[in-house]
Amino acid sequence: MQHIFSHGPIRIFSLLILCACSTVALSGPLDKLTQQRISRTNLGGGIASIYITDLDTGEKLADIDGSRPMVPASNMKLLTSGAALFVLGDAFTFRTKLIIDETVTPPTLIIKGDGDPALGDPAIFVGEEPGVTLGTLFDQISDALKKAGVDEIGQILVDDRVLDRNYTHPCWPVEQLNRWYCAQVGGLNFHTNVISVYTMPSSGGTPIVDLQPDARWVDFRVKAKSNTKKRDTAWVSRPTKSNSFTLHGNVGSKSEIPVAIDTPPLFAGRLLATELEKRGIQIGGDDAYPEDMVSLVDPSDWYTSSRTIAVITTPLSDVLSRTNVDSHNLYAEALLKRIGHEITSDPGSWENGATVIRMLLTEKIGAGAAESTVISDGSGMCRENRIAPKTMTAWIRKLSRSDHWEMFRDSLATPGQGTLRSRFLNDSLESAFYGKSGYLKGMYSLSGVLVHPRSGQRVVFSIMLNNVKPGATGLNAKPLIDSIVEEIDEWMSVQAGVSRVGE
């Protein structure tokens, strides 16, 4: 929730043996059953690493090559979000400030970003007070300016220096940088740094196109055709380091295509300039274009004789939920960079954010855990990331014994919600389950906590499968993972004296 204030299904395939690379020292009560499930599942040469332990006592329940560092995919977000809680604290709030510099006439509007990934995110408005929309947010900003006596602005400066200006991680796949899940990360973000392209076929052949937000200054070309008798294949390219877009393919029905934009802080500033002018606030003179009205603050500059007229806030709890329940990459990357800034006071970066997490791993778990973990980005999009399931469960155990546990737990998905919306349904589990899934091509992961309703026992686990061949064998990965979780749940019920078998 954002606020603005004036200042002041499951089946196991017993095809053939696979997962020859997993090793186990049979010592935990779930080792044998877990290993049998892996051995009976064809993963096409993939490898499995699994660690299961009692969250409260630390008793090891299963260790299937659990110390092996694996590509975690989006399970990386558990590291990032937990680190954000340790560094920033439960009460942390992102604060985007609107500042007026009155040393010049007309005055300059400065937007001081705080790295907030939720600013202008339509998903954040869901559940808000009735009538609160993106347009309402712009109305509130406009009203704050008018109450401050400002109806004309010479220029808009964007102070994005809380984070660095390396907006795209070098590890991310180049061919996917126009996708929403590879959105750039800036010190000032808006609308999750994407344009939503709404398309609709027309009888004239050229599709009808609408952009949200209303970024009228971008270069948008339409090469797509309309044909309702053919399937919809529309897609949008952004091949250059600029906000130039082209709609391709066939528009056969109404659709929404989210496309990542370039240079988020400038985009946000230009969008604000456009929206303020719609609301009667003149910016940069009669003939000014959005690209002329807005610029980034020079890294060495500072501004004096200024006053804050409004602050837009987003609580950390909202950001954590979007990070873990919805597995939104921008949110995780913004958190990683923001903790880097918090500790170093330098612009937050992937490098100093990763250093902070390594420091926390050393402090909370030990030097060995930090040395075996590779932190490249915060979301898990990068295939260079590595973490062992044993380390992941130890990390979650540390969080469970901290003051941050409730907020962390509540940020995780539950069955039927977020990335778990189609998993563990129809009461397949007796225990309450809080977890985080992960997927990259060939890589599958699921980590989380099961809480038994009768005994109160809590079990934490981390399951990671890497190098699973796509196709038929790839279809076996999720059912295998889910069956292991169900196995843990059944074991917990037996421990509680209430086996579900035959029910």
C-alpha positions in Angstrom: 0.0 0.0 0.0 1.4 3.3 -1.0 0.7 6.6 0.8 1.5 10.1 -0.1 1.7 12.7 2.7 2.1 16.4 2.6 5.4 17.2 4.3 4.9 17.7 7.6 -2.0 -32.3 -9.5 0.5 -34.9 -8.5 1.9 -38.0 -10.2 5.3 -39.7 -10.0 6.7 -41.3 -13.2 8.5 -44.6 -12.5 10.1 -44.6 -15.8 13.7 -45.4 -15.3 16.4 -44.5 -13.0 17.8 -41.3 -13.3 19.5 -38.8 -11.0 22.7 -40.8 -10.6 24.6 -37.8 -9.3 22.8 -37.6 -6.0 24.5 -39.0 -3.0 23.2 -39.6 0.5 24.5 -40.7 3.9 21.4 -42.4 5.2 21.0 -41.0 8.7 17.8 -39.0 8.8 14.3 -40.5 9.0 13.4 -39.1 5.6 16.6 -39.9 3.7 15.6 -43.4 2.4 12.1 -42.3 1.2 13.4 -39.2 -0.5 16.2 -41.0 -2.2 13.8 -43.6 -3.5 11.6 -41.0 -5.0 14.5 -39.4 -6.8 15.8 -42.8 -8.1 12.4 -43.6 -9.5 12.1 -40.4 -11.4 13.6 -39.8 -14.8 15.1 -36.3 -14.9 17.1 -36.9 -18.0 20.5 -36.6 -16.3 19.6 -33.9 -13.9 21.0 -33.6 -10.4 19.1 -33.2 -7.1 20.2 -31.6 -3.9 17.9 -31.6 -0.9 18.1 -30.7 2.7 15.3 -31.2 5.3 15.5 -30.3 9.0 13.4 -29.5 12.0 13.1 -25.8 12.1 13.2 -25.6 15.9 15.5 -28.3 17.0 17.8 -28.4 14.0 17.5 -32.2 13.7 18.5 -33.3 10.3 15.7 -35.2 8.6 17.2 -35.8 5.1 20.4 -34.8 3.4 20.6 -35.7 -0.3 23.8 -34.1 -1.5 22.5 -31.1 0.5 25.8 -29.3 0.7 26.2 -29.1 -3.1 25.9 -25.5 -4.4 23.1 -25.3 -6.9 21.5 -22.8 -9.3 18.6 -21.6 -7.1 16.6 -19.7 -9.7 14.0 -17.6 -7.9 14.9 -19.2 -4.5 17.6 -16.6 -4.6 14.9 -14.1 -3.5 14.8 -15.8 -0.1 18.4 -14.7 0.5 17.7 -11.2 -0.8 14.4 -10.6 1.1 15.9 -12.0 4.4 18.9 -9.8 4.0 16.6 -6.8 3.5 14.9 -7.6 6.8 18.2 -8.0 8.7 19.6 -4.7 7.3 16.6 -2.4 6.9 14.3 -3.8 9.6 10.6 -4.5 9.7 9.6 -0.8 10.1 11.6 0.4 7.1 9.6 2.5 4.6 10.7 3.6 1.1 10.4 7.4 0.9 10.3 9.1 -2.5 10.5 12.8 -1.9 9.2 15.7 -4.0 11.4 18.8 -3.4 11.1 22.3 -4.7 14.3 24.3 -5.3 13.3 28.0 -5.2 16.7 29.5 -5.9 15.6 29.8 -9.6 12.5 31.2 -11.2 10.4 29.3 -12.1 11.4 26.8 -9.4 12.9 23.4 -10.1 11.1 20.2 -9.0 13.4 17.5 -7.7 12.2 13.9 -7.4 14.5 12.2 -4.9 14.2 8.4 -5.4 14.7 5.9 -2.7 15.0 2.8 -5.0 11.3 2.0 -4.3 10.3 -0.8 -6.8 6.6 -0.4 -6.0 6.1 3.3 -7.0 3.2 3.4 -9.4 2.9 -0.4 -9.6 -0.8 -1.1 -10.4 -0.6 -4.3 -8.3 0.0 -2.2 -5.2 -3.3 -0.4 -5.7 -5.2 -3.7 -5.5 -6.9 -3.7 -2.1 -6.3 0.0 -1.6 -9.1 2.4 -0.7 -11.8 2.6 -3.4 -10.8 4.9 -6.1 -7.1 4.9 -5.5 -5.5 4.4 -8.9 -2.4 5.5 -10.8 -4.3 8.6 -11.8 -5.1 9.4 -8.2 -1.5 9.2 -7.4 -0.7 11.9 -10.0 -3.6 13.9 -8.7 -2.1 13.9 -5.2 1.2 15.0 -6.5 -0.4 17.8 -8.5 -2.4 18.9 -5.4 0.7 18.9 -3.3 2.4 21.3 -5.7 -0.5 23.6 -5.9 -0.9 23.7 -2.1 2.8 24.7 -2.0 2.0 27.6 -4.4 3.6 26.0 -7.4 1.8 26.2 -10.7 4.8 26.5 -13.0 8.1 24.5 -13.0 11.2 25.4 -14.9 12.5 21.8 -15.1 12.4 18.5 -13.3 15.6 17.0 -11.9 15.7 13.3 -11.0 17.9 12.5 -8.1 18.4 8.7 -8.5 21.7 8.5 -6.7 20.5 6.1 -4.0 21.3 3.4 -6.5 23.9 3.2 -9.3 23.1 3.8 -13.0 24.0 0.2 -14.1 20.4 -0.6 -14.9 20.8 -4.0 -16.4 22.7 -6.9 -15.0 25.4 -8.2 -17.5 24.4 -11.8 -16.7 20.8 -11.4 -17.9 20.0 -12.9 -21.4 20.3 -10.1 -24.0 17.4 -11.5 -26.1 15.0 -11.1 -23.1 15.9 -7.6 -22.0 12.6 -6.3 -23.4 10.6 -8.6 -21.2 9.0 -7.4 -18.0 10.9 -9.9 -15.9 14.2 -8.4 -17.1 13.1 -4.8 -16.3 15.9 -2.4 -15.6 16.5 -1.3 -12.0 17.0 2.4 -11.1 17.1 4.7 -8.1 13.7 6.0 -9.3 11.3 3.3 -10.7 7.8 3.7 -11.9 5.1 1.2 -13.1 7.6 -1.6 -12.6 9.6 0.0 -15.4 7.4 -1.4 -18.1 4.9 0.0 -20.6 1.7 -2.0 -20.9 0.9 -2.2 -24.6 -2.9 -2.9 -25.1 -3.8 -4.1 -28.6 -7.1 -4.7 -30.3 -7.7 -5.9 -33.9 -9.4 -3.4 -36.3 -11.3 -3.9 -39.6 -8.8 -1.5 -41.3 -5.9 -3.9 -40.9 -3.8 -1.7 -38.6 -4.3 -2.7 -34.9 -5.6 -0.3 -32.3 -2.8 0.4 -29.8 -3.0 2.1 -26.4 0.0 2.6 -24.0 -0.3 2.6 -20.3 1.1 4.7 -18.7 0.5 7.4 -21.3 4.1 7.7 -22.4 3.3 9.7 -25.5 6.8 10.8 -26.2 8.2 7.3 -26.9 9.0 6.1 -30.4 6.3 3.5 -31.1 5.9 1.9 -34.5 3.3 -0.6 -35.6 4.3 -3.3 -38.1 1.6 -5.8 -36.8 -1.5 -6.7 -38.8 -5.1 -7.4 -37.6 -6.7 -10.7 -38.4 -9.2 -12.2 -36.0 -9.2 -15.5 -37.9 -5.6 -16.2 -37.0 -4.2 -16.7 -33.6 -2.7 -13.8 -31.7 1.1 -13.6 -32.1 1.7 -10.0 -31.3 4.9 -9.0 -29.6 6.9 -5.9 -29.0 10.6 -5.3 -29.6 12.9 -2.8 -28.0 16.2 -3.7 -29.5 18.1 -0.5 -28.7 19.3 1.3 -25.6 16.4 3.8 -26.0 12.7 3.9 -25.7 11.9 2.9 -29.2 9.4 0.1 -29.6 7.9 -1.9 -32.5 4.7 -4.0 -32.5 5.1 -7.2 -34.6 3.0 -10.2 -35.5 -0.7 -10.7 -35.7 -3.3 -9.0 -33.5 -6.2 -11.5 -33.3 -7.8 -10.5 -30.1 -7.5 -8.0 -27.2 -4.3 -8.4 -25.4 -1.8 -6.8 -23.0 1.9 -6.9 -23.7 4.2 -5.6 -20.9 7.5 -4.3 -22.3 10.5 -3.2 -20.3 11.6 0.4 -20.8 15.1 2.0 -21.0 16.6 4.3 -18.3 13.9 4.1 -15.7 14.6 7.3 -13.8 14.3 9.5 -16.9 11.2 7.6 -18.0 9.6 8.3 -14.6 10.5 11.9 -14.6 9.2 12.4 -18.2 6.0 10.6 -17.3 5.4 12.9 -14.3 6.1 16.0 -16.4 3.4 14.8 -18.9 0.9 14.1 -16.2 1.4 17.3 -14.3 0.9 19.3 -17.5 -2.4 17.5 -18.0 -3.3 18.9 -14.6 -2.5 22.5 -15.3 1.1 22.8 -14.1 3.3 24.3 -16.8 6.7 22.8 -17.1 9.6 24.2 -19.1 7.7 26.7 -21.2 5.1 26.4 -24.0 7.3 24.6 -26.5 9.1 22.2 -24.3 9.0 18.4 -24.9 9.2 15.9 -22.1 12.7 14.9 -23.0 13.7 18.6 -22.6 11.9 19.1 -19.3 13.7 16.3 -17.4 17.3 15.5 -16.6 19.2 13.4 -14.1 21.1 15.1 -11.3 24.8 15.2 -11.9 26.5 12.8 -9.4 28.6 15.6 -7.9 25.8 18.2 -7.7 23.8 19.2 -4.7 20.9 21.5 -4.2 20.3 24.1 -1.5 17.5 26.3 -0.4 15.0 23.6 -1.1 11.9 22.3 0.7 10.2 19.0 0.7 6.5 19.3 -0.3 5.5 15.7 -0.4 6.7 12.2 0.4 5.4 9.0 -1.2 5.9 6.0 1.0 5.8 2.2 0.6 6.3 -0.1 3.6 8.9 -2.9 3.3 6.1 -5.5 4.0 4.5 -4.6 0.6 7.8 -5.0 -1.2 8.6 -8.3 0.4 5.2 -9.8 -0.5 5.6 -8.8 -4.1 9.1 -10.2 -4.1 8.3 -13.6 -2.7 4.6 -14.3 -3.3 4.6 -12.9 -6.9 8.4 -13.5 -7.5 8.8 -10.1 -9.1 12.4 -9.7 -10.2 12.5 -5.9 -10.1 11.5 -5.9 -6.5 14.3 -8.3 -5.5 17.0 -6.4 -7.4 15.9 -3.1 -5.9 16.2 -4.7 -2.4 19.7 -6.0 -3.1 20.9 -2.7 -4.3 19.1 -0.8 -1.5 20.8 -2.8 1.2 24.1 -2.1 -0.5 23.5 1.6 -0.2 22.2 1.2 3.4 25.5 -0.3 4.6 28.0 1.6 2.4 26.3 4.9 1.9 27.5 4.6 -1.7 25.0 4.2 -4.6 23.5 0.7 -4.2 24.9 -1.8 -6.7 24.8 -5.5 -7.5 28.4 -5.6 -6.2 27.9 -3.9 -2.8 24.6 -5.6 -2.3 26.2 -9.0 -2.8 28.9 -8.1 -0.4 26.4 -7.3 2.3 24.7 -10.7 1.8 28.0 -12.5 2.1 28.7 -10.6 5.3 25.4 -11.7 6.7 25.9 -15.3 5.7 29.3 -15.2 7.5 27.7 -13.6 10.6 24.6 -15.7 10.7 25.7 -19.1 9.5 29.5 -19.2 9.1 32.3 -18.5 6.7 31.9 -21.8 4.9 28.4 -21.0 3.9 29.5 -17.6 2.6 32.4 -19.0 0.7 30.3 -21.7 -1.1 27.6 -19.2 -2.1 27.8 -17.2 -5.3 25.7 -14.1 -5.3 25.4 -12.4 -8.7 22.0 -10.8 -8.7 19.1 -10.6 -6.2 16.3 -12.3 -8.1 17.8 -15.5 -9.4 17.6 -14.5 -13.1 21.4 -15.0 -13.4 22.6 -18.6 -13.8 25.8 -17.8 -12.1 24.1 -17.8 -8.6 24.9 -20.8 -6.4 23.6 -21.8 -3.0 23.5 -25.2 -1.2 20.1 -26.3 0.1 21.8 -26.8 3.5 22.7 -23.2 3.5 19.3 -22.1 2.5 17.6 -24.1 5.3 20.1 -22.6 7.8 19.3 -19.1 6.5 15.6 -19.7 7.1 16.3 -21.1 10.5 18.2 -18.0 11.5 15.3 -15.8 10.3 12.8 -18.0 12.3 14.7 -17.1 15.5 14.8 -13.4 14.8 12.4 -10.6 15.3 11.8 -10.6 11.6 10.3 -14.0 11.3 6.6 -13.1 11.1 7.1 -10.5 8.3 9.4 -12.9 6.4 7.0 -15.9 6.7 4.0 -13.7 5.7 5.9 -12.6 2.6 6.0 -16.3 1.3 3.4 -17.9 -1.0 0.9 -20.4 0.3 -1.0 -23.0 -1.7 -3.2 -21.4 -4.3 -1.4 -18.1 -4.0 1.1 -16.3 -6.2 3.6 -18.7 -7.8 1.9 -21.6 -5.9 -1.5 -20.8 -7.2 -1.8 -24.2 -9.0 0.2 -26.4 -6.5 -0.8 -28.2 -3.3 -4.5 -27.7 -3.8 -7.5 -29.8 -2.7 -6.1 -30.3 0.8 -3.1 -32.3 -0.4 -1.2 -31.1 2.7 -2.4 -31.2 6.3 0.3 -28.8 7.3 0.3 -25.1 6.7 2.9 -24.4 4.0 4.8 -21.2 3.4 7.3 -21.4 0.5 9.1 -20.0 -2.5 9.3 -21.7 -5.9 11.9 -21.1 -8.5 12.4 -21.9 -12.2 14.8 -21.3 -15.0 15.1 -23.5 -18.0 16.4 -26.9 -16.7 16.4 -25.6 -13.1 13.7 -26.2 -10.5 13.6 -25.3 -6.8 11.2 -25.1 -3.9 12.1 -24.1 -0.3 9.9 -23.4 2.6 8.4 -24.3 5.9 5.6 -26.8 6.9 3.8 -26.2 10.2 1.7 -29.2 11.4 -1.6 -28.1 12.9 -1.8 -30.8 15.6 1.7 -31.1 16.9 3.0 -27.6 16.1 6.1 -29.2 14.6 7.8 -27.0 12.0 10.0 -28.5 9.2 12.1 -26.4 6.9 13.3 -27.8 3.5 15.1 -26.8 0.4 14.8 -28.9 -2.8 16.8 -28.0 -5.9 17.0 -29.8 -9.3 19.5 -28.6 -11.9 20.3 -29.6 -15.5 17.0 -31.3 -16.1 16.5 -31.9 -19.8 13.5 -30.1 -21.3 10.6 -32.0 -22.8 9.1 -35.2 -21.3 11.7 -35.4 -18.5 11.2 -31.8 -17.6 7.6 -32.6 -16.9 8.7 -34.9 -14.1 10.5 -32.2 -12.0 7.7 -30.4 -10.3 5.7 -33.6 -9.5 8.9 -35.0 -7.9 9.4 -31.9 -5.8 5.7 -31.8 -4.7 5.7 -35.5 -3.8 8.7 -34.9 -1.5 6.8 -32.1 0.2 3.8 -34.3 0.6 6.1 -37.0 2.0 7.4 -34.6 4.7 3.8 -33.6 5.5 2.8 -37.3 5.9 5.8 -38.0 8.1 4.9 -35.1 10.3 1.3 -36.4 10.6 2.7 -39.8 11.7 4.9 -38.1 14.3 1.8 -36.4 15.5 0.0 -39.7 15.7 -2.4 -38.9 13.0 -1.4 -40.6 9.7 -3.4 -39.5 6.7 -2.8 -42.7 4.8 -6.2 -44.3 3.9 -8.2 -41.2 4.8 
